[in-house]
Amino acid sequence: MKRTAIIPLLFTILTILVVLVQSCRKKSSPVPPPTPPPPPVNIQMPSGFGFYVVGYFPSYRMVNEYPDRMFKMCNVINYAFASVNASGTLDFNTQTKFDSVYNRAKANGVKVFLSINGAHADFVRVCTSPSSRLVFIMDVMKKVRQLKLDGIDMDWEYPTRPMALTKHLQ
């Protein structure tokens, strides 16, 4: 082969090699910035609204039995009851009735709390370990957000001695 024929051949081979290398090179895709962590939940005690008139509305009553003036007499309606179960979460099976009480209370300017009761043994089970308290708190907060509640009323009538409660919370 002539020397003059080798140069274009070398140029062609070199061009093909450069194209192959460029086409085989991994293209760097832009890396999306990391997602910032969600802001911490800031739970604060609500501001007081003075003298409280609190009424309990039991789940077995019908809302239409009570006129608006009965709702207007209260600052807060405690809807009774959601119950603590053996797994440390809440049993709440009266959504339709709750919705009617909630709507009636809000239409009359009344705050709505969910009153929580349960067997003494279930409350004790909830309090005895940090993990069971966390399960309970997470479920209560889920209900607060889902139901758009203004607060929670804890109706744990036991233990009757303060030292027994302290023992359960250790």
Rosetta blueprint (number, residue, H / E / L):
1 M L
2 K L
3 R H
4 T H
5 A H
6 I H
7 I H
8 P H
9 L H
10 L H
11 F H
12 T H
13 I H
14 L H
15 T H
16 I H
17 L H
18 V H
19 V H
20 L H
21 V H
22 Q H
23 S H
24 C H
25 R L
26 K L
27 K L
28 S L
29 S L
30 P L
31 V L
32 P L
33 P L
34 P L
35 T L
36 P L
37 P L
38 P L
39 P L
40 P L
41 V L
42 N L
43 I L
44 Q L
45 M L
46 P L
47 S L
48 G L
49 F L
50 G L
51 F L
52 Y L
53 V L
54 V E
55 G E
56 Y E
57 F E
58 P E
59 S L
60 Y L
61 R L
62 M L
63 V H
64 N H
65 E H
66 Y L
67 P L
68 D H
69 R H
70 M H
71 F H
72 K H
73 M L
74 C L
75 N L
76 V E
77 I E
78 N E
79 Y E
80 A E
81 F E
82 A E
83 S E
84 V E
85 N L
86 A L
87 S L
88 G L
89 T L
90 L E
91 D E
92 F L
93 N L
94 T L
95 Q H
96 T H
97 K H
98 F H
99 D H
100 S H
101 V H
102 Y H
103 N H
104 R H
105 A H
106 K H
107 A H
108 N L
109 G L
110 V L
111 K E
112 V E
113 F E
114 L E
115 S E
116 I E
117 N E
118 G E
119 A L
120 H H
121 A H
122 D H
123 F H
124 V H
125 R H
126 V H
127 C H
128 T L
129 S L
130 P H
131 S H
132 S H
133 R H
134 L H
135 V H
136 F H
137 I H
138 M H
139 D H
140 V H
141 M H
142 K H
143 K H
144 V H
145 R H
146 Q H
147 L H
148 K L
149 L L
150 D L
151 G E
152 I E
153 D E
154 M E
155 D L
156 W L
157 E L
158 Y L
159 P L
160 T L
161 R L
162 P H
163 M H
164 A H
165 L H
166 T H
167 K H
168 H H
169 L H
170 Q L
